[in-house]
Amino acid sequence: MKFLVDQDVYRVTVDFLRGLGYEVETAQEAGLSRAADEEFLERGPEREGGC
């Protein structure tokens, strides 16, 4: 399972999920750090297997 996480998610949470074997992409890594909430929410399901 893959997660696209917003900037409000703590780095320790991202690291924890990655440590459990989940694929986690941050908003910054996805180039969405300045995106509006609507754009961010639209982009998540576009990613294969994303939540």
N, C-alpha and C positions, 0 to 999 in steps of 0.2 A: 504494500500500500504506500502511496505517495501523499505527502502533505505539502501544501503551499501555505506558508505561515506569514501573517502580517507582522509589521514592525513591533507590535505590542507584545509579541511572544518573546520571553526572555531567552537569551543565548543558552543558558543552562538547560532549558526545556528542549531546545533544538538539539543540543548535544546528547541529552538523555534519550530522546527518540531515535536519534541516529545510532546511539549505542545499543539500542534494542533491535536494530536492523531495519528500521523504517527509512525510506528515502524522504528527506526533508529539504525543501527549497525555500529559502527566505525571500521576502519581497525584494530585498536588495539584490540578491543573486539573480532573480528573475527580471531585473530591470523595472520593477514596479514600485520602487521606494517613494515616488511622488504621485503614484496613481490614485485617482479617486476611489472610494470604497466600491462604487458600482463597477468600475473597470476591473478592480482586483477580484471581485466576486465572479465576474464574467469569465475571467481568464483561468480560474481554478479548474473547472470541469473540462476545459479544452485540453488540459494536460492528461496524457494517457495514464489512467489509473489514479488520477488525482482526487483529492478531497478538499 
